[in-house]
Amino acid sequence: MDFTNKNVFITGASRGIGKATAIAFAQKGAKVGLNYRSNDEAAQLTLKELPGEGHQLFKRDISQKKETKALIEDFVKAYGQLDVLVNNAGISIFHEIDSVDFDHWTTAWEKTFETNLFAAANLCYWGAQAMIKSGGGHIVNVSSRGAFRGEPTKPAYGASKAALNSMSQSLAKKLAPHNIYVGVVAPGFTETEMAAKTLTPEERENLLRESPFKRMARPEEVAHAILFLASDGAAYSSGTIIDVNGASYLRS
Ligand SMILES: NC(=O)c1ccc[n+]([C@@H]2O[C@H](COP(=O)([O-])OP(=O)(O)OC[C@H]3O[C@@H](n4cnc5c(N)ncnc54)[C@H](OP(=O)(O)O)[C@@H]3O)[C@@H](O)[C@H]2O)c1
């Protein structure tokens, strides 16, 4: 896969899967715009790690509607055109229905959907406008195994990712005539801060038993699937959801 002369924009690129994806694109020749929300130190470190030149940080909170328009405008101003949009940033909040109060419950749903679904939808909107003008592009949305198997401790998370899958497939149909291809990568647990924060040691043990690999995904393995969907040869795979879950959850 070669991304020389391609301009790639990745949300949540300062850490975890987004960071590994930024490095992978840069290794293949792309110029990468890295979005993040607040952690300047992590973002600067990631920027320094990228091989090649022309990479830039774009610090904005994508859960704010107006920031999504500004982000794509800033990116196009900096790079001329947007070839690949990766909607990777996501959050997960515990809200077990039998133990949280109603305020916690409603806040968890609102915050989760603002970042995991509405921000991605809004960036797809502005990203698609830019790609239609320049003749096409690729959009890759990062979902989760939780969309398929349920998330009893974080139902809003599972629901937001199921909705993200559905939105991506609708957009794959609508945008193909504009040469815009939309794919989804659905990781299982991946060795990032999100996984470290949300797992107790006991849960971690149980989780490792779920996959015959007896380990979590590495961020680089998720990045590999994202690059595939963003590559020229993957156009006809538009609408696909690629599982990266170590055969821990196999759907038919
Ligand atoms: N890790 C897993 O086990 C796993 C499994 C399945 C799916 N996923 C999905 O994979 C994606 C990446 O997960 P990860 O584990 O790599 O996450 P992570 O390590 O927690 O990193 C999250 C990234 O998103 C950014 N971010 C969060 N909210 C943002 C906002 N409102 N605006 C802009 N940036 C924002 C963070 O920036 P700051 O640090 O500056 O806030 C950071 O760069 C998510 O969509 C997640 O749902 C992860």
The ligand as an ORCA input file, in Angstrom:
! r2SCAN-3c Opt
* xyz 0 1
  N      -8.921      0.244     22.886
  C      -9.841     -0.676     22.683
  O      -9.858     -1.729     23.324
  C     -10.887     -0.467     21.613
  C     -11.707     -1.555     21.247
  C     -12.674     -1.371     20.259
  C     -12.828     -0.134     19.651
  N     -12.021      0.902     20.032
  C     -12.239      2.201     19.371
  O     -11.030      2.650     18.785
  C     -10.981      4.077     18.817
  C      -9.678      4.527     19.445
  O      -9.599      3.983     20.753
  P      -8.267      4.059     21.650
  O      -8.348      2.946     22.618
  O      -7.085      4.207     20.781
  O      -8.538      5.445     22.436
  P      -7.622      6.227     23.503
  O      -6.332      5.560     23.685
  O      -8.509      6.464     24.678
  O      -7.381      7.632     22.725
  C      -8.476      8.431     22.432
  C      -8.060      9.515     21.470
  O      -9.250     10.242     21.096
  C      -9.077     11.614     21.411
  N     -10.388     12.177     21.747
  C     -11.299     11.713     22.638
  N     -12.371     12.527     22.629
  C     -12.123     13.496     21.724
  C     -12.839     14.641     21.282
  N     -14.044     14.957     21.778
  N     -12.272     15.453     20.340
  C     -11.052     15.160     19.804
  N     -10.323     14.078     20.199
  C     -10.868     13.276     21.147
  C      -8.070     11.649     22.542
  O      -7.444     12.938     22.627
  P      -6.999     13.535     24.094
  O      -6.108     12.521     24.731
  O      -6.313     14.823     23.772
  O      -8.290     13.703     24.862
  C      -7.109     10.539     22.079
  O      -6.269     11.027     21.054
  C     -12.226      4.531     19.578
  O     -13.234      4.895     18.660
  C     -12.644      3.286     20.340
  O     -14.021      3.257     20.619
  C     -11.055      0.766     20.990
*
